Amino acid sequence: STTSSGDRDTLGLLIQSITPGGPAEKAGLEEGNRIAAINGVNLRLSREDAGERDMSGLTSRRLTREMAKLKAGDEVTLRVWQNGAYR
């Protein structure tokens, strides 16, 4: 699961929990990582927009929209903030 957390959304969408044995865990994602992009679609907010009430949930909606385009077994490319760097 993910969450938007305000000012730090400039790094990406916060991964709040990982399903044990699921695809995210197998890909090496961990709780506390931030998803910055999925298949080239930016999930970060600009510094000016981060923490603004009207931006709440925007990055989550972007992720949901992109995930809806996929079917089981599709591969995705993620840009993730982990341990102080993007990978």
C-alpha positions, 0 to 999 in steps of 0.5 A: 500500500502507498500513501501521500505524506505531504512535504516529502512527496517531492521524492515520490509516493511513500510505500507504507506496506509490502505484501510478503511474497508479493511482486513488490517484495520480489522486486526488492521494494521495502516499506519506506521507499518512495515510488517516483515514477511508473513506466515514465509517469512522474509520481513526484510533486514539485516543491511548490505543490508538496503539502498543498491541500488541493494536491492531496492524493494526486500522486496516488491517483496517477499510480492507480491510473497507470496500474489500471492500464496493466494486466496480470503478468505485465512488467513495469519500470519503476523509479524508486527512492531507496537508501538516499538515492534513486534506482 
